[in-house]
Amino acid sequence: MNTNGGTVDVGVYFEEEELFRNTRANFDPIAPGSVDNNATPATSSAATTAPPATAAITAATTSGTTAARRAAVASARLATLAGQRYLVVRVTGTARSARIKVTMIGASGKALGIAVRAIRTNRLTRVPNLRIGKAVRSVRVAVIG
């Protein structure tokens, strides 16, 4: 613990909101009635003590941001091109690819079929080798694994 005071860089990552906030906090020890106008500036030992505390706080708060985030479906839509129906999906995540489970839903709300495919993340991708029949009205896409 650093009892010499000083300025500390504080960073906080809010996972659910995907927000990172960074601010500087001043911890100079100023007590009422104990101000000494003849005080000398901080010694070099105090100056060398402050950076490790700053580094420790920064390392502790940024270690949570480097943890792998689970992939999530950003968008999914059915597209028609030259009479063929395709599923176009965007999955965001830190990994290069992700496995998705596609459930094809009919007009009655009943699941007509399920398919599992691997696609690239962080780009709009047409799901490969997926046949979508005329009876399919919508799809449900979920990241698995």
PLY file of the C-alpha trace (Angstrom):
ply
format ascii 1.0
element vertex 145
property float x
property float y
property float z
element edge 144
property int vertex1
property int vertex2
end_header
0.00 0.00 0.00
1.31 3.44 -0.88
0.89 5.85 2.05
2.85 8.68 0.42
-0.07 9.85 -1.68
0.19 11.08 -5.24
-1.81 10.72 -8.43
-3.02 7.28 -9.45
-4.43 6.21 -12.80
-7.64 4.24 -12.20
-9.35 2.22 -14.95
-12.65 0.32 -14.68
-14.23 -2.05 -17.21
-18.01 -2.62 -17.08
-18.52 -5.98 -18.82
-22.27 -5.93 -19.42
-22.20 -2.43 -20.91
-18.83 -3.04 -22.63
-17.54 0.30 -21.36
-14.04 1.20 -20.22
-13.62 4.29 -18.05
-10.24 5.75 -17.11
-9.54 8.61 -14.70
-6.79 10.01 -12.50
-7.34 10.18 -8.73
-5.33 12.51 -6.51
-4.42 11.00 -3.12
-2.22 13.77 -1.73
-2.31 13.61 2.09
-3.62 16.99 3.27
-5.02 17.00 6.78
-6.71 20.12 8.22
-4.40 22.08 10.50
-1.29 20.04 9.64
-0.01 22.10 6.72
3.72 22.75 7.02
4.87 25.64 4.85
8.53 24.76 5.46
8.18 21.17 4.23
10.67 19.93 1.69
9.57 18.31 -1.55
9.09 14.55 -1.59
12.28 12.53 -1.50
13.36 10.22 -4.29
12.23 7.17 -2.27
8.66 8.48 -2.31
8.91 9.12 -6.05
10.04 5.55 -6.66
7.28 4.18 -4.44
4.41 5.83 -6.41
4.92 4.18 -9.84
4.68 0.57 -8.53
1.34 1.42 -6.86
0.12 2.94 -10.12
1.32 -0.08 -12.06
-0.34 -2.46 -9.60
-3.72 -0.70 -9.87
-3.53 -0.51 -13.66
-2.55 -4.18 -13.94
-5.34 -5.23 -11.61
-8.02 -3.35 -13.51
-6.83 -4.16 -17.03
-6.45 -7.88 -16.31
-10.28 -8.12 -16.48
-10.33 -6.55 -19.94
-7.94 -9.09 -21.43
-10.17 -12.02 -20.49
-11.71 -13.69 -23.52
-15.22 -12.46 -24.18
-17.78 -14.99 -25.28
-18.88 -14.70 -28.89
-22.31 -13.20 -29.55
-24.63 -12.98 -32.55
-24.73 -9.38 -33.76
-27.12 -9.89 -36.69
-28.79 -12.63 -38.69
-31.07 -12.35 -41.71
-32.41 -14.44 -44.56
-31.38 -13.21 -48.00
-32.47 -14.25 -51.48
-30.14 -14.08 -54.46
-31.01 -15.51 -57.88
-33.80 -17.63 -56.42
-31.55 -19.16 -53.74
-32.12 -18.44 -50.04
-29.14 -17.82 -47.80
-28.55 -17.04 -44.16
-26.20 -14.10 -43.56
-24.82 -13.85 -40.00
-22.41 -11.61 -38.12
-20.87 -12.96 -34.92
-18.64 -10.78 -32.76
-15.95 -12.20 -30.52
-12.24 -12.39 -29.85
-11.72 -15.82 -31.43
-11.07 -16.21 -35.17
-14.17 -18.38 -35.70
-17.24 -19.49 -33.80
-19.68 -22.40 -34.00
-23.32 -21.46 -34.41
-26.52 -23.46 -34.10
-29.15 -22.49 -36.66
-32.77 -23.48 -35.96
-35.07 -23.05 -38.96
-38.62 -22.05 -37.95
-41.76 -22.60 -40.05
-44.90 -20.48 -40.31
-46.53 -22.36 -37.43
-43.55 -21.64 -35.14
-42.39 -25.24 -35.25
-38.68 -26.01 -35.66
-38.20 -27.53 -39.11
-34.51 -28.29 -38.82
-31.31 -27.66 -36.91
-27.82 -27.17 -38.33
-24.44 -26.50 -36.69
-21.82 -24.59 -38.68
-18.52 -22.84 -38.06
-18.17 -19.27 -39.38
-15.64 -16.43 -39.19
-16.21 -13.82 -36.51
-16.34 -10.03 -36.78
-17.55 -9.97 -40.38
-20.80 -10.50 -42.25
-20.69 -14.10 -43.47
-22.97 -16.30 -45.54
-23.47 -19.56 -43.65
-21.91 -22.29 -45.81
-23.68 -25.49 -46.91
-27.06 -24.52 -45.51
-30.17 -25.28 -47.55
-33.17 -23.18 -46.59
-36.47 -24.51 -47.92
-39.56 -22.55 -48.91
-41.36 -23.55 -45.71
-38.80 -21.74 -43.54
-40.15 -18.36 -42.41
-37.49 -17.38 -39.86
-34.34 -18.66 -38.19
-32.99 -18.67 -34.67
-29.21 -18.39 -34.37
-27.18 -19.10 -31.22
-23.45 -19.35 -30.53
-22.43 -22.71 -29.09
-19.20 -23.93 -27.51
0 1
1 2
2 3
3 4
4 5
5 6
6 7
7 8
8 9
9 10
10 11
11 12
12 13
13 14
14 15
15 16
16 17
17 18
18 19
19 20
20 21
21 22
22 23
23 24
24 25
25 26
26 27
27 28
28 29
29 30
30 31
31 32
32 33
33 34
34 35
35 36
36 37
37 38
38 39
39 40
40 41
41 42
42 43
43 44
44 45
45 46
46 47
47 48
48 49
49 50
50 51
51 52
52 53
53 54
54 55
55 56
56 57
57 58
58 59
59 60
60 61
61 62
62 63
63 64
64 65
65 66
66 67
67 68
68 69
69 70
70 71
71 72
72 73
73 74
74 75
75 76
76 77
77 78
78 79
79 80
80 81
81 82
82 83
83 84
84 85
85 86
86 87
87 88
88 89
89 90
90 91
91 92
92 93
93 94
94 95
95 96
96 97
97 98
98 99
99 100
100 101
101 102
102 103
103 104
104 105
105 106
106 107
107 108
108 109
109 110
110 111
111 112
112 113
113 114
114 115
115 116
116 117
117 118
118 119
119 120
120 121
121 122
122 123
123 124
124 125
125 126
126 127
127 128
128 129
129 130
130 131
131 132
132 133
133 134
134 135
135 136
136 137
137 138
138 139
139 140
140 141
141 142
142 143
143 144
